[in-house]
């Protein structure tokens, strides 16, 4: 099934210098009849404290997978937020996506023991509220682009969904979404420079646009001072691994209880072939692990714009200190609000429609709460600032 608006998707600008992410010349407004699929894990902080953030990440990625599979293609704009997601889609796909959201919410409840809010928000309602949704694409690698969202509309939609608006109830017990391509095979990836830092910075007012653009450029430059942009994933450091938790989670995503045994065997066989291909350099069944790992390292969303700067970077203490000083100064001058969270490792959750294609997508977050905890820190700062002037 294809509900695409080909002309619009083809016209979305593509840029390759991440520091230009705040330049609205790169963006186009979503068509008036489009919608936003919004998902958010309820009480993600509790799950994080219970050591379940990998499952929280998988829940967010599963929503993206279910929606894209329902639409029959994987180039619709989306942003992964760690404990949730936003996906832009044409109104003609609303019925199929509504069913997919209901189904994936049920699967998340039954198989991941998490509650996921899911909703569809019309872009027309966003505009009535005085916001908008602009989309651009960052060329993350020769094979893949990731969507960037601006205009304040996605943040408005997420706030309304958290307040209970536009809610879609979970499907009946036992309903399953199509989660083909969802993969959870990687153990946490340890920092090589000292720590993995999740960064969120949001422009405080329209008047601060120029200062915020300079701030983003400066933060990006500091994060990339080693020449890698601060990317926490390196091909040479990736070792194929398959934890029991990852194996179980992926098997549950791909098959109902009672049919997971064969799926586990297939996943174990694929894992063995991956290890063999990486060790020997051989291409097995059209798959070459060394090439795939190089592509994987490039095809990550470790930095993005979702009505604000979001980055998960590998950085040393000195670099982090400089970034934090920049952000603190900008906050004091009224340019931005921000939150940071440091942890020893990164998490990787993958959407791989085919191992033979090169446009597989890999979603990065901090392994100790990542964006969810950084967002909590930012909200606490905002509350303290407002209380001080009340």
Buried (B, 14 or more C-beta within 10 A) or exposed (E): EEBBBEEBBEEBEEBEEBBBBBBEEBBBBBEEEBBBBBBBBEEBBEBBEEEBBBBBBBBBBBBBBBBBBBBEEBBBBBBBBBBBBBBBBBBBBBEBBBBBBBBBBBBBBBBBEBBBBBBBBBBEBBBEEEBBBBBBBBBBBEEBBBBBBBBBBBBBBBEBBBEEEBBBEBBEEEBBBBBBBBBBBBBBBEBEBBBBBBBBBBBBEEEBEEBBBBBBBBBBEBBBBBEBBBBBBBBEEBEBBBBEBBBBBBBBBBBEEEEBEEBBEEBEEBBEBBBEBBEEEEEEEEBBBBBBBBBBBBBBBBBBBBBBBBBBBBBBEEBBEBBBEBBBEBBEEEBBBBBBBBBBBBBBBBBBBEBEEBBBBBBBBBBBBBBBBBBBBBEEBBEEBEEEEE
